[in-house]
Amino acid sequence: MAFMDGIAHTWSLGDRYYKLADKYYKDPTLWWVIAWFNRAPTEAHLQIGDVIVIPTPLNDFLDWVGL
């Protein structure tokens, strides 16, 4: 998915996918986009200090996965 840009985010205490989706996409139900893109299906797969990528623009990602 090199055609997409992304925002690097360092995982920190209190982070949740739904909170990041709300912050970056204004829709907490899109938490799965971040999880899927980072191949970490749940927050338990991440540790404080891990760097994840928030895929942007969102529409490019959704188009790529066929939604």
N, C-alpha and C positions, 0 to 999 in steps of 0.2 A: 504494500500500500504506500509506496514511495510518493505517489502523486498527491497525497494529502499532507497538509501541514499538521502540526500538533503543538500543544502547549505542555511543556514539561511541568510536572507537579511532584514535589517531594512529599511522600506519605508521612503524615504526622499524627500525633495523638488526637483522637476525636474525629478523624476523617472517616467518611462513609461515602460509598459510591453515590447514593441518592443526593447527598449534600453537594458533591462536586457537580453532578448533573444539573442540579438546580442553579448552582452558581454560574456554570459555563453555558448551559443550554436553556435555562429558565424553565426546566421541566424535570422534576425528580424522577419521573417514571422512565427516563432514558438512562438510568444508572447502568443498565446492561450494556450499553454502547461502550462505556469506559471499561467495564469488566471484560467484555469480549475482545476488545482491541488490545488489551494488555495481557490476555491469556491468563487471567487471574479471576476465576469465576466468583469468588467471594472475598470479602475483606480479610478473612483468615489466611488467605494466600499471600498477604502482603505483610511486611514488617516496617516499623518506623524507620525512615531513612531511604526506603525504596523509592526510586524515581519511576513514575508512570507517565503515560502520555494521554492527554485529552485530545482525541481526534477532532480536527477542524478543517474545513467547515463541516458542520454536521450533515448538511444535505449531500455533500459528496460521499460521506461515509454511508448514509442510508441508501443512496443510489447504488453504491458499490455492492451492498449486501442484498439489493433488490427490493427495498422497501419504499 
